[in-house]
Amino acid sequence: MGRNRWSPERQRTLKEADWIVGWLRKNGPATTREIVVAMEEQQLEVRAHVLSKALRRSPFIVQCGQREVGGASLSVWDFDRKEEPEDPVNQTE
């Protein structure tokens, strides 16, 4: 029998990255700090590689600008709305 490629740690990382993408879809755009606060409220461990996977490597998330907060420049992230399929029920011809 082959080795399980989806270790519990890898499954956890994917689940948390998916949570970030889903949160941005509902609540975006948001700064990195706002995402971290939302993760802490959900009692998710904030891990840099998970944030990187969700924000930089996801094809669904785009960096849509910078915002100055407390003298620091923070990236603003959002779900890429142009990637969403159109709702065929609400289409008009």
A tleap script that builds the chain and sets N, CA, C and O, in Angstrom:
source leaprc.protein.ff14SB
mol = sequence {
  NMET GLY ARG ASN ARG TRP SER PRO GLU ARG
  GLN ARG THR LEU LYS GLU ALA ASP TRP ILE
  VAL GLY TRP LEU ARG LYS ASN GLY PRO ALA
  THR THR ARG GLU ILE VAL VAL ALA MET GLU
  GLU GLN GLN LEU GLU VAL ARG ALA HIE VAL
  LEU SER LYS ALA LEU ARG ARG SER PRO PHE
  ILE VAL GLN CYS GLY GLN ARG GLU VAL GLY
  GLY ALA SER LEU SER VAL TRP ASP PHE ASP
  ARG LYS GLU GLU PRO GLU ASP PRO VAL ASN
  GLN THR CGLU
}
set mol.1.N position { 0.836 -1.175 0.000 }
set mol.1.CA position { 0.000 0.000 0.000 }
set mol.1.C position { 0.885 1.245 0.000 }
set mol.1.O position { 1.880 1.288 0.724 }
set mol.2.N position { 0.545 2.253 -0.794 }
set mol.2.CA position { 1.353 3.462 -0.916 }
set mol.2.C position { 1.200 4.396 0.268 }
set mol.2.O position { 0.253 4.308 1.050 }
set mol.3.N position { 2.148 5.277 0.366 }
set mol.3.CA position { 2.149 6.275 1.437 }
set mol.3.C position { 1.024 7.270 1.206 }
set mol.3.O position { 0.776 7.676 0.071 }
set mol.4.N position { 0.336 7.667 2.282 }
set mol.4.CA position { -0.722 8.653 2.187 }
set mol.4.C position { -0.102 10.029 1.961 }
set mol.4.O position { 0.610 10.533 2.829 }
set mol.5.N position { -0.364 10.642 0.804 }
set mol.5.CA position { 0.221 11.936 0.475 }
set mol.5.C position { -0.434 13.077 1.251 }
set mol.5.O position { 0.154 14.150 1.388 }
set mol.6.N position { -1.616 12.860 1.747 }
set mol.6.CA position { -2.344 13.908 2.463 }
set mol.6.C position { -2.242 13.670 3.960 }
set mol.6.O position { -3.167 13.154 4.585 }
set mol.7.N position { -1.105 14.054 4.523 }
set mol.7.CA position { -0.898 13.901 5.964 }
set mol.7.C position { -1.886 14.799 6.706 }
set mol.7.O position { -2.417 15.742 6.119 }
set mol.8.N position { -2.140 14.523 7.977 }
set mol.8.CA position { -3.041 15.386 8.756 }
set mol.8.C position { -2.600 16.853 8.751 }
set mol.8.O position { -3.441 17.751 8.712 }
set mol.9.N position { -1.294 17.099 8.790 }
set mol.9.CA position { -0.794 18.479 8.768 }
set mol.9.C position { -1.100 19.149 7.428 }
set mol.9.O position { -1.496 20.314 7.384 }
set mol.10.N position { -0.913 18.408 6.347 }
set mol.10.CA position { -1.195 18.962 5.021 }
set mol.10.C position { -2.695 19.211 4.853 }
set mol.10.O position { -3.092 20.212 4.257 }
set mol.11.N position { -3.518 18.319 5.365 }
set mol.11.CA position { -4.969 18.501 5.324 }
set mol.11.C position { -5.378 19.744 6.116 }
set mol.11.O position { -6.235 20.510 5.675 }
set mol.12.N position { -4.769 19.941 7.275 }
set mol.12.CA position { -5.056 21.110 8.108 }
set mol.12.C position { -4.674 22.397 7.393 }
set mol.12.O position { -5.431 23.367 7.405 }
set mol.13.N position { -3.493 22.407 6.768 }
set mol.13.CA position { -3.034 23.581 6.037 }
set mol.13.C position { -4.007 23.923 4.910 }
set mol.13.O position { -4.368 25.088 4.742 }
set mol.14.N position { -4.431 22.937 4.147 }
set mol.14.CA position { -5.357 23.162 3.049 }
set mol.14.C position { -6.706 23.676 3.565 }
set mol.14.O position { -7.294 24.583 2.977 }
set mol.15.N position { -7.184 23.099 4.649 }
set mol.15.CA position { -8.467 23.527 5.230 }
set mol.15.C position { -8.399 24.982 5.690 }
set mol.15.O position { -9.337 25.747 5.465 }
set mol.16.N position { -7.294 25.369 6.333 }
set mol.16.CA position { -7.150 26.748 6.812 }
set mol.16.C position { -6.995 27.719 5.644 }
set mol.16.O position { -7.558 28.813 5.684 }
set mol.17.N position { -6.249 27.347 4.611 }
set mol.17.CA position { -6.104 28.201 3.436 }
set mol.17.C position { -7.452 28.375 2.741 }
set mol.17.O position { -7.779 29.474 2.292 }
set mol.18.N position { -8.225 27.317 2.648 }
set mol.18.CA position { -9.563 27.401 2.065 }
set mol.18.C position { -10.469 28.304 2.896 }
set mol.18.O position { -11.299 29.029 2.346 }
set mol.19.N position { -10.313 28.262 4.219 }
set mol.19.CA position { -11.108 29.128 5.093 }
set mol.19.C position { -10.794 30.593 4.798 }
set mol.19.O position { -11.706 31.418 4.732 }
set mol.20.N position { -9.517 30.925 4.620 }
set mol.20.CA position { -9.118 32.303 4.328 }
set mol.20.C position { -9.722 32.758 3.004 }
set mol.20.O position { -10.249 33.867 2.918 }
set mol.21.N position { -9.653 31.921 1.974 }
set mol.21.CA position { -10.220 32.262 0.674 }
set mol.21.C position { -11.728 32.485 0.807 }
set mol.21.O position { -12.259 33.450 0.257 }
set mol.22.N position { -12.414 31.610 1.523 }
set mol.22.CA position { -13.853 31.753 1.723 }
set mol.22.C position { -14.208 32.998 2.511 }
set mol.22.O position { -15.194 33.673 2.217 }
set mol.23.N position { -13.386 33.301 3.527 }
set mol.23.CA position { -13.636 34.505 4.333 }
set mol.23.C position { -13.491 35.751 3.476 }
set mol.23.O position { -14.311 36.665 3.570 }
set mol.24.N position { -12.466 35.800 2.646 }
set mol.24.CA position { -12.276 36.954 1.761 }
set mol.24.C position { -13.406 37.062 0.741 }
set mol.24.O position { -13.796 38.167 0.365 }
set mol.25.N position { -13.922 35.947 0.299 }
set mol.25.CA position { -15.039 35.980 -0.657 }
set mol.25.C position { -16.248 36.674 -0.039 }
set mol.25.O position { -16.955 37.421 -0.715 }
set mol.26.N position { -16.481 36.425 1.247 }
set mol.26.CA position { -17.630 37.029 1.947 }
set mol.26.C position { -17.324 38.422 2.480 }
set mol.26.O position { -18.195 39.292 2.449 }
set mol.27.N position { -16.111 38.655 2.966 }
set mol.27.CA position { -15.797 39.864 3.721 }
set mol.27.C position { -14.784 40.793 3.078 }
set mol.27.O position { -14.498 41.862 3.619 }
set mol.28.N position { -14.238 40.409 1.939 }
set mol.28.CA position { -13.175 41.205 1.340 }
set mol.28.C position { -13.688 42.468 0.713 }
set mol.28.O position { -14.897 42.611 0.530 }
set mol.29.N position { -12.820 43.387 0.378 }
set mol.29.CA position { -11.372 43.334 0.545 }
set mol.29.C position { -10.971 43.564 2.003 }
set mol.29.O position { -11.707 44.181 2.773 }
set mol.30.N position { -9.800 43.059 2.363 }
set mol.30.CA position { -9.318 43.176 3.731 }
set mol.30.C position { -7.794 43.201 3.741 }
set mol.30.O position { -7.133 42.655 2.857 }
set mol.31.N position { -7.258 43.856 4.777 }
set mol.31.CA position { -5.813 43.876 4.947 }
set mol.31.C position { -5.367 42.558 5.573 }
set mol.31.O position { -6.177 41.782 6.079 }
set mol.32.N position { -4.070 42.331 5.526 }
set mol.32.CA position { -3.517 41.133 6.150 }
set mol.32.C position { -3.856 41.110 7.639 }
set mol.32.O position { -4.201 40.059 8.179 }
set mol.33.N position { -3.761 42.263 8.306 }
set mol.33.CA position { -4.102 42.324 9.735 }
set mol.33.C position { -5.548 41.936 9.993 }
set mol.33.O position { -5.834 41.224 10.956 }
set mol.34.N position { -6.458 42.390 9.150 }
set mol.34.CA position { -7.875 42.051 9.326 }
set mol.34.C position { -8.099 40.554 9.151 }
set mol.34.O position { -8.927 39.965 9.846 }
set mol.35.N position { -7.378 39.947 8.243 }
set mol.35.CA position { -7.475 38.499 8.047 }
set mol.35.C position { -6.964 37.763 9.279 }
set mol.35.O position { -7.574 36.793 9.730 }
set mol.36.N position { -5.838 38.230 9.823 }
set mol.36.CA position { -5.263 37.609 11.023 }
set mol.36.C position { -6.241 37.711 12.197 }
set mol.36.O position { -6.424 36.741 12.932 }
set mol.37.N position { -6.871 38.881 12.380 }
set mol.37.CA position { -7.847 39.057 13.462 }
set mol.37.C position { -9.014 38.090 13.282 }
set mol.37.O position { -9.464 37.479 14.251 }
set mol.38.N position { -9.508 37.945 12.050 }
set mol.38.CA position { -10.614 37.022 11.776 }
set mol.38.C position { -10.215 35.582 12.083 }
set mol.38.O position { -11.015 34.812 12.614 }
set mol.39.N position { -8.978 35.221 11.747 }
set mol.39.CA position { -8.505 33.867 12.052 }
set mol.39.C position { -8.443 33.635 13.554 }
set mol.39.O position { -8.835 32.575 14.043 }
set mol.40.N position { -7.945 34.638 14.290 }
set mol.40.CA position { -7.861 34.508 15.741 }
set mol.40.C position { -9.248 34.400 16.367 }
set mol.40.O position { -9.434 33.661 17.334 }
set mol.41.N position { -10.224 35.130 15.826 }
set mol.41.CA position { -11.595 35.037 16.330 }
set mol.41.C position { -12.173 33.643 16.119 }
set mol.41.O position { -12.991 33.182 16.915 }
set mol.42.N position { -11.752 32.972 15.050 }
set mol.42.CA position { -12.206 31.610 14.772 }
set mol.42.C position { -11.315 30.565 15.439 }
set mol.42.O position { -11.488 29.363 15.242 }
set mol.43.N position { -10.364 31.045 16.225 }
set mol.43.CA position { -9.427 30.200 16.960 }
set mol.43.C position { -8.586 29.322 16.025 }
set mol.43.O position { -8.272 28.171 16.326 }
set mol.44.N position { -8.234 29.920 14.876 }
set mol.44.CA position { -7.319 29.263 13.953 }
set mol.44.C position { -5.910 29.773 14.237 }
set mol.44.O position { -5.707 30.966 14.466 }
set mol.45.N position { -4.957 28.878 14.220 }
set mol.45.CA position { -3.567 29.276 14.429 }
set mol.45.C position { -3.085 30.050 13.204 }
set mol.45.O position { -3.250 29.600 12.070 }
set mol.46.N position { -2.494 31.208 13.441 }
set mol.46.CA position { -1.980 32.028 12.346 }
set mol.46.C position { -0.582 31.536 12.017 }
set mol.46.O position { 0.338 31.639 12.828 }
set mol.47.N position { -0.437 30.996 10.801 }
set mol.47.CA position { 0.849 30.468 10.358 }
set mol.47.C position { 1.184 31.104 9.017 }
set mol.47.O position { 0.354 31.151 8.109 }
set mol.48.N position { 2.418 31.594 8.910 }
set mol.48.CA position { 2.833 32.347 7.730 }
set mol.48.C position { 2.667 31.546 6.442 }
set mol.48.O position { 2.220 32.093 5.434 }
set mol.49.N position { 3.016 30.268 6.458 }
set mol.49.CA position { 2.930 29.494 5.221 }
set mol.49.C position { 1.486 29.279 4.784 }
set mol.49.O position { 1.219 29.126 3.592 }
set mol.50.N position { 0.548 29.266 5.734 }
set mol.50.CA position { -0.863 29.129 5.381 }
set mol.50.C position { -1.355 30.429 4.743 }
set mol.50.O position { -2.069 30.405 3.740 }
set mol.51.N position { -0.968 31.568 5.334 }
set mol.51.CA position { -1.329 32.858 4.742 }
set mol.51.C position { -0.758 32.980 3.337 }
set mol.51.O position { -1.445 33.443 2.426 }
set mol.52.N position { 0.479 32.573 3.154 }
set mol.52.CA position { 1.112 32.635 1.842 }
set mol.52.C position { 0.369 31.762 0.839 }
set mol.52.O position { 0.125 32.174 -0.295 }
set mol.53.N position { 0.015 30.565 1.260 }
set mol.53.CA position { -0.702 29.645 0.374 }
set mol.53.C position { -2.035 30.244 -0.059 }
set mol.53.O position { -2.409 30.164 -1.229 }
set mol.54.N position { -2.747 30.844 0.889 }
set mol.54.CA position { -4.063 31.401 0.581 }
set mol.54.C position { -3.975 32.699 -0.210 }
set mol.54.O position { -4.729 32.893 -1.163 }
set mol.55.N position { -3.067 33.587 0.170 }
set mol.55.CA position { -3.043 34.921 -0.419 }
set mol.55.C position { -2.199 35.021 -1.675 }
set mol.55.O position { -2.600 35.695 -2.625 }
set mol.56.N position { -1.071 34.388 -1.712 }
set mol.56.CA position { -0.158 34.555 -2.840 }
set mol.56.C position { -0.276 33.446 -3.885 }
set mol.56.O position { -0.049 33.681 -5.072 }
set mol.57.N position { -0.624 32.257 -3.450 }
set mol.57.CA position { -0.626 31.136 -4.380 }
set mol.57.C position { -2.012 30.757 -4.881 }
set mol.57.O position { -2.132 30.005 -5.848 }
set mol.58.N position { -3.057 31.262 -4.242 }
set mol.58.CA position { -4.413 30.934 -4.677 }
set mol.58.C position { -4.744 31.680 -5.968 }
set mol.58.O position { -4.477 32.877 -6.075 }
set mol.59.N position { -5.321 30.989 -6.944 }
set mol.59.CA position { -5.719 31.675 -8.174 }
set mol.59.C position { -6.963 32.546 -7.983 }
set mol.59.O position { -7.325 33.309 -8.878 }
set mol.60.N position { -7.617 32.440 -6.829 }
set mol.60.CA position { -8.860 33.168 -6.567 }
set mol.60.C position { -8.661 34.468 -5.796 }
set mol.60.O position { -9.601 35.250 -5.654 }
set mol.61.N position { -7.455 34.708 -5.296 }
set mol.61.CA position { -7.186 35.885 -4.473 }
set mol.61.C position { -6.250 36.820 -5.224 }
set mol.61.O position { -5.280 36.384 -5.843 }
set mol.62.N position { -6.556 38.113 -5.161 }
set mol.62.CA position { -5.713 39.118 -5.805 }
set mol.62.C position { -5.348 40.197 -4.788 }
set mol.62.O position { -6.130 40.525 -3.895 }
set mol.63.N position { -4.156 40.734 -4.946 }
set mol.63.CA position { -3.757 41.884 -4.139 }
set mol.63.C position { -4.320 43.100 -4.860 }
set mol.63.O position { -3.983 43.362 -6.015 }
set mol.64.N position { -5.183 43.843 -4.164 }
set mol.64.CA position { -5.882 44.939 -4.838 }
set mol.64.C position { -5.437 46.304 -4.348 }
set mol.64.O position { -6.113 47.302 -4.599 }
set mol.65.N position { -4.310 46.363 -3.653 }
set mol.65.CA position { -3.794 47.652 -3.257 }
set mol.65.C position { -3.009 47.611 -1.966 }
set mol.65.O position { -2.675 46.548 -1.442 }
set mol.66.N position { -2.724 48.810 -1.467 }
set mol.66.CA position { -1.997 49.006 -0.206 }
set mol.66.C position { -2.794 49.985 0.634 }
set mol.66.O position { -3.466 50.864 0.095 }
set mol.67.N position { -2.728 49.842 1.941 }
set mol.67.CA position { -3.393 50.767 2.844 }
set mol.67.C position { -2.438 51.127 3.968 }
set mol.67.O position { -1.794 50.251 4.544 }
set mol.68.N position { -2.343 52.416 4.283 }
set mol.68.CA position { -1.507 52.877 5.391 }
set mol.68.C position { -2.292 52.738 6.690 }
set mol.68.O position { -3.365 53.324 6.831 }
set mol.69.N position { -1.765 51.970 7.636 }
set mol.69.CA position { -2.396 51.781 8.938 }
set mol.69.C position { -1.320 51.941 10.001 }
set mol.69.O position { -0.377 51.153 10.062 }
set mol.70.N position { -1.464 52.959 10.835 }
set mol.70.CA position { -0.502 53.175 11.911 }
set mol.70.C position { 0.919 53.351 11.425 }
set mol.70.O position { 1.856 52.904 12.086 }
set mol.71.N position { 1.099 53.988 10.294 }
set mol.71.CA position { 2.441 54.221 9.769 }
set mol.71.C position { 3.030 53.049 9.002 }
set mol.71.O position { 4.151 53.133 8.501 }
set mol.72.N position { 2.280 51.956 8.906 }
set mol.72.CA position { 2.756 50.785 8.168 }
set mol.72.C position { 1.911 50.598 6.913 }
set mol.72.O position { 0.705 50.842 6.923 }
set mol.73.N position { 2.545 50.170 5.853 }
set mol.73.CA position { 1.854 49.890 4.607 }
set mol.73.C position { 1.432 48.420 4.606 }
set mol.73.O position { 2.270 47.521 4.669 }
set mol.74.N position { 0.112 48.192 4.532 }
set mol.74.CA position { -0.413 46.829 4.552 }
set mol.74.C position { -1.027 46.483 3.204 }
set mol.74.O position { -1.660 47.322 2.562 }
set mol.75.N position { -0.837 45.259 2.789 }
set mol.75.CA position { -1.448 44.780 1.549 }
set mol.75.C position { -2.937 44.597 1.764 }
set mol.75.O position { -3.380 44.199 2.842 }
set mol.76.N position { -3.705 44.894 0.723 }
set mol.76.CA position { -5.146 44.676 0.746 }
set mol.76.C position { -5.445 43.559 -0.245 }
set mol.76.O position { -5.012 43.601 -1.397 }
set mol.77.N position { -6.191 42.558 0.219 }
set mol.77.CA position { -6.480 41.359 -0.563 }
set mol.77.C position { -7.977 41.243 -0.792 }
set mol.77.O position { -8.776 41.707 0.021 }
set mol.78.N position { -8.354 40.617 -1.908 }
set mol.78.CA position { -9.766 40.387 -2.189 }
set mol.78.C position { -9.922 39.140 -3.045 }
set mol.78.O position { -8.984 38.682 -3.696 }
set mol.79.N position { -11.128 38.613 -3.022 }
set mol.79.CA position { -11.486 37.498 -3.887 }
set mol.79.C position { -11.607 38.046 -5.301 }
set mol.79.O position { -12.201 39.105 -5.504 }
set mol.80.N position { -11.062 37.354 -6.262 }
set mol.80.CA position { -11.089 37.801 -7.653 }
set mol.80.C position { -12.489 37.573 -8.209 }
set mol.80.O position { -12.813 36.477 -8.667 }
set mol.81.N position { -13.305 38.604 -8.167 }
set mol.81.CA position { -14.724 38.506 -8.537 }
set mol.81.C position { -14.934 38.161 -10.007 }
set mol.81.O position { -15.965 37.586 -10.357 }
set mol.82.N position { -13.982 38.498 -10.873 }
set mol.82.CA position { -14.173 38.185 -12.293 }
set mol.82.C position { -14.071 36.690 -12.564 }
set mol.82.O position { -14.465 36.224 -13.633 }
set mol.83.N position { -13.537 35.928 -11.591 }
set mol.83.CA position { -13.416 34.483 -11.764 }
set mol.83.C position { -14.706 33.749 -11.409 }
set mol.83.O position { -14.855 32.570 -11.730 }
set mol.84.N position { -15.655 34.446 -10.738 }
set mol.84.CA position { -16.897 33.799 -10.336 }
set mol.84.C position { -17.763 33.542 -11.567 }
set mol.84.O position { -17.908 34.417 -12.421 }
set mol.85.N position { -18.336 32.344 -11.658 }
set mol.85.CA position { -19.226 32.078 -12.783 }
set mol.85.C position { -20.513 32.891 -12.622 }
set mol.85.O position { -20.975 33.136 -11.507 }
set mol.86.N position { -21.069 33.294 -13.736 }
set mol.86.CA position { -22.311 34.049 -13.673 }
set mol.86.C position { -23.453 33.128 -13.289 }
set mol.86.O position { -23.446 31.940 -13.609 }
set mol.87.N position { -24.430 33.688 -12.601 }
set mol.87.CA position { -25.594 32.928 -12.163 }
set mol.87.C position { -26.567 32.833 -13.336 }
set mol.87.O position { -27.139 33.846 -13.739 }
set mol.88.N position { -26.768 31.625 -13.898 }
set mol.88.CA position { -27.618 31.501 -15.081 }
set mol.88.C position { -29.087 31.836 -14.786 }
set mol.88.O position { -29.824 32.206 -15.700 }
set mol.89.N position { -29.513 31.714 -13.553 }
set mol.89.CA position { -30.898 31.988 -13.195 }
set mol.89.C position { -31.187 33.489 -13.298 }
set mol.89.O position { -32.291 33.876 -13.681 }
set mol.90.N position { -30.216 34.335 -12.963 }
set mol.90.CA position { -30.414 35.768 -12.940 }
set mol.90.C position { -29.935 36.474 -14.206 }
set mol.90.O position { -29.905 37.704 -14.249 }
set mol.91.N position { -29.566 35.729 -15.220 }
set mol.91.CA position { -29.109 36.354 -16.455 }
set mol.91.C position { -30.303 36.860 -17.260 }
set mol.91.O position { -31.361 36.232 -17.303 }
set mol.92.N position { -30.103 38.007 -17.894 }
set mol.92.CA position { -31.127 38.524 -18.789 }
set mol.92.C position { -30.554 38.573 -20.188 }
set mol.92.O position { -29.359 38.808 -20.371 }
set mol.93.N position { -31.384 38.357 -21.148 }
set mol.93.CA position { -30.915 38.357 -22.536 }
set mol.93.C position { -31.270 39.635 -23.222 }
set mol.93.O position { -30.954 39.812 -24.399 }
savepdb mol mol.pdb
quit
